[in-house]
Amino acid sequence: MVRTVVAGLDGSPESRAAAEWAAREARLRGLPLKIVHVWEPVPEPMAQAPLLGAETQQHWSERVPREAADGIRLRHPGVEVTTEQLSGRPADTLVKAAADAELLVLGSRGLSGLGGFMVGSVGLSVVAHADRPVVLVRAGEQAADEHRPDPAGIPSAATPYRPVVLGLDATSPDDSVIEFAFGEAACRETGLRVLHAWNLPPYYVYGLSADAELHDEIARQQASVLAGVLRPWRQKYPNVEVAEETPSGSPGMRLVEASHEASLVVVGRRVRRSPFGAHIGPVAHAVLHHAAAPVAVVAHN
């Protein structure tokens, strides 16, 4: 089966930005793009209303992805674009639609003035349940935002990509998350900035002021662990320039800071099957809501 890049589209500005990002990603990967539009059947009493009849709803559900696809074909020649209309609960339907995809791309409303996302219930549910990587893209995201400014300081899609940022717990790394990040950096022909943030164990904190060398020793240990984890990946991707960083502090905060100079932020999500709902973890949650760049969440065991 041919893998595809899947974009969820509901006609909103954020979903249109996501579809544009997905088209650029499809071109980079040499894959086709599938635009999926999901509509929820209205309750029977409402379906009988003149303005909400089944024919009217079907007309709009077909028009939205068709017009979006036509525009993307014009702006991204060479990318094969197909559309699919599905009905059902949006989150569940999108997860199923992306089961065989290379990745799923969704939109999130930007938080004005805060440089972050407002991730809705559908987006959070998809991220929490999808087995495939999910990318969240802010409304208003432009191709130039992912590239370095030109020599005059003007945003331009003609300059090299900003680096990909990977948030990694080097003490329990997962190969699928690391490989996704290296692959994204490789296809963009840019560098990979790997952040492994750490905090002192609680029983060290009180002695830190009396022994400043303790912090430095732990920092060296963390750097050594990260270097060991990345060594085989550097060999596998020799053309990807890697910057290893092991700052102390909140991993989520460090990644949000790094996102301002990134083309993409990659984080992992440990798969947890729970009858009380799915969880995405505090680091992924913080990055999803506050990053200034698109965020890829990669599920792993």
C-alpha positions, 0 to 999 in steps of 0.5 A: 500500500502506498503511504500518503500524507493525510490532512484533516480539513474542516474549512477553518483557517487553521485546517487550511494552513495544515493542508498547505503544510501537508502539501509541502511535506508531501513534496519533500517526501515525494508522497501523495496528499490525501485531504480528508473532510469529516462531517457529523450527521446532524440529529434527525429533527435538525436534518429536516430543517430547510437550511440543514437538510441532508442535501445542503450538508452534503453539498458543503461537505463536498465543496470544502475539500474539492475547492481546497484540493484545486487550490493546492494543486495550483500552488503545489504542482507535482503533488498528487492530491486526492480527497475523501469525505467521511462521516462520523465522530471527527476524532475517531474517523480521522484516527482511522483514516490515518491508520496507514498514512505516513503522518496526519496533519491537523490545524490548531488555532493560534493564540494571539500574542502568545505565539502558541496553539489552542488545541481543541478537543478533536486535535487532543483526542487524535494526538492521544489515540493515533498510532501514526505521527500527528503534526499540529499546525497553527493558523497563519503558518506560512512556508517562510516561517520555517526558513531562515531570514534572508540576508536582509532579515526578510522572511523567505521560503527560498532560504535554508530551513531552520533546524528541526528540534527534537525533545528527547528523554535520553534515559528512555529513548525510543527509536521511532521518535529519533528516526522520525526527527532525523528523517525530517531534518534529512528531507529538509537538508537542515540540522537537528537540534536535540534537547535533553532537559533534566532536573536534579533529583529532589534529594540533591537540591538542598546540597546544591548551594554547598557543592556547586560542582555537583550540578556540573558533574550531573550535567556531564553525565547527562551529556554523556548519556545523550551522546551515547544514544545519538551516536548510531543515528549520527552514523546512519544520517551522516549528512545531518548536522546534530547539535546536542544540548542538555540544559537543566530545567523544565523540558517543556519550557526548554522546547517551547523556547527552542521552537522560536528558531525551529522549522518543526518540533518533534516530541514523543508520546508513550502509548498508554491504554487506559479505560479512563481516557488517553494521555499525551504526557506533560511535555507534549501537552506543554509543547502543543499549546505553546510552541511557535512552530509546527509540532509533530507528536510521535507515538511509541511504546 
